[in-house]
């Protein structure tokens, strides 16, 4: 952990661009305190180009692929020195393609089927596999900051209102970064807007959150922040 007890999240890739010299991407990649990377943009070129523009020389200790959909891991070739890669247990063709690439690159792969905790320099990271028997996604929870990160779309996997409420209450989530899996509030689950999002300390919608919903959140919720590729998010 740094001296300010602060998480620094570099938004390397996202659909929206918030800094000069950065390229937009239909993907996401986040680097947290230089140690944890979540997803790798849609291509090596995009990952390396945006990291260079942001002045980042990434050598993370842990790489998490939140979903096996290929535009979330297109930049894997640029991270061959990573010690460990965590992926969700998933039985789709996307997962077979991802595992083949990881094996060919020689990564040490950990498949997460429930909950798995890792210790990094800034504290513990808990990976939570959500979905069903066939399709899986990893949510990333950092207990020290009560931060939940979704690389794709949380409401795609936790549909039931009661289940959502229990999940957020159990983890006492105060901050949310990432994809919310909807394009507008009219398509969104009422419980999230009514009882969850508005009560968070902060929310940073990214890839997996449609542009209309992003605008609605930033306009209507004081805790929602307008971020994208090139942004630096700080969580205390």
Buried (B, 14 or more C-beta within 10 A) or exposed (E): EEEEEEBBBBBBBBBBBBBEEBBBBEBBBBBBBBBBBBBBBBBBBBBBBBBEBBEBEBEBBBBBBBBBBBBBBBBBBBBEEBEBBBBBBBEBEBBEBBBEBBEEBEBEBBBBEEEBEBEBEBBEBBBBBBBEEEBBBBBBBBEEBBBBBBBBBBBBBBEEBEEBBEBBEEBEBBBBBBBBBBBEBEEBBEBBBEBBBBEBBBBBBBBBBBEBBBBBBBEEBEBBBBBBBBBEBEBE
